[in-house]
Amino acid sequence: MKNVILTLISLLFISSCGGSEARIDAILKLDAKDENGKSIYEANCSRCHGSDGSGTSLGPGIKSENDEEEIIEVTIEGEGSMPAFDHLSDQEIADLTKYSKSL
């Protein structure tokens, strides 16, 4: 019984890791709209990262040094004190990523 439980836990862990990569790949293939990304950024990100992406006392700058995969992963999963924004749709994350890269 112990082996069955460990196997199930391992499978759940492996599938959850792969699911994130598959979602990131799917988001990267979407036709992102910069103009939509701006409103999503203003509503969800600017409070901590600043209106121009240079950062505030609440969060670091996100100027375009981050690659798209990293922006998407951190948006979905969160990092450090930043919460996950996994409630955003894939299209919203694609739009947000495109806008973030333009800062």
C-alpha positions in Angstrom: 0.0 0.0 0.0 2.9 2.4 0.8 4.4 1.8 -2.6 1.0 2.6 -4.3 0.7 5.9 -2.4 4.3 6.9 -3.2 3.7 6.1 -6.9 0.5 8.1 -7.0 2.3 11.1 -5.3 5.1 10.8 -7.8 2.8 10.7 -10.7 0.9 13.8 -9.4 4.1 15.7 -9.0 5.4 14.8 -12.4 2.1 15.7 -14.1 1.9 19.0 -12.3 5.4 20.0 -13.4 4.7 19.0 -17.0 1.4 20.8 -17.0 3.1 24.1 -16.2 5.5 23.7 -19.1 2.7 22.8 -21.5 0.7 25.8 -20.4 3.7 28.1 -20.9 4.2 26.7 -24.4 0.5 27.2 -25.2 0.6 30.8 -24.0 3.8 31.5 -26.1 1.9 30.4 -29.2 -1.0 32.8 -28.7 -1.4 36.1 -30.7 -0.7 38.6 -27.9 -2.1 42.1 -27.9 0.1 44.8 -26.4 -2.9 47.1 -25.9 -4.8 44.5 -23.8 -1.7 43.8 -21.8 -1.4 47.4 -20.7 -4.8 47.4 -19.0 -4.0 44.0 -17.4 -0.7 45.3 -16.2 -2.2 48.4 -14.7 -4.9 46.4 -12.9 -2.6 43.6 -11.6 1.0 44.6 -11.6 1.7 48.3 -11.5 1.0 48.7 -7.8 4.1 46.6 -7.0 6.2 46.9 -10.1 5.5 50.5 -11.0 3.6 52.0 -13.9 6.8 51.9 -16.0 8.1 48.6 -14.7 10.9 50.2 -12.7 9.7 48.8 -9.4 8.5 50.3 -6.1 9.1 49.6 -2.5 6.6 46.7 -2.8 8.3 44.9 -5.7 11.3 44.8 -8.0 11.5 46.3 -11.5 10.6 44.1 -14.3 12.1 45.9 -17.2 12.6 43.7 -20.3 15.6 41.7 -19.0 13.4 38.7 -18.2 12.6 36.3 -21.0 9.0 35.5 -21.9 9.0 32.0 -20.4 10.2 33.4 -17.0 7.5 36.2 -17.0 4.8 33.6 -17.7 6.1 31.1 -15.1 6.3 33.8 -12.4 2.9 35.2 -13.3 1.3 31.7 -13.1 3.2 30.4 -10.0 4.3 33.5 -8.1 7.7 33.9 -6.7 8.9 35.1 -3.3 6.4 37.5 -1.9 4.6 37.8 -5.3 1.4 35.9 -5.4 0.4 33.6 -8.3 -1.9 35.3 -10.8 -3.1 31.9 -12.1 -6.6 33.3 -12.2 -5.7 35.2 -15.4 -6.6 33.4 -18.6 -3.9 32.2 -21.0 -4.7 35.0 -23.4 -4.5 37.6 -20.6 -1.1 36.2 -19.6 0.1 36.3 -23.2 -1.1 39.9 -23.5 0.5 40.9 -20.2 3.8 39.3 -21.2 4.0 41.1 -24.5 3.2 44.4 -22.7 5.8 43.7 -19.9 8.5 43.1 -22.6 7.8 46.5 -24.0 8.5 48.4 -20.8 
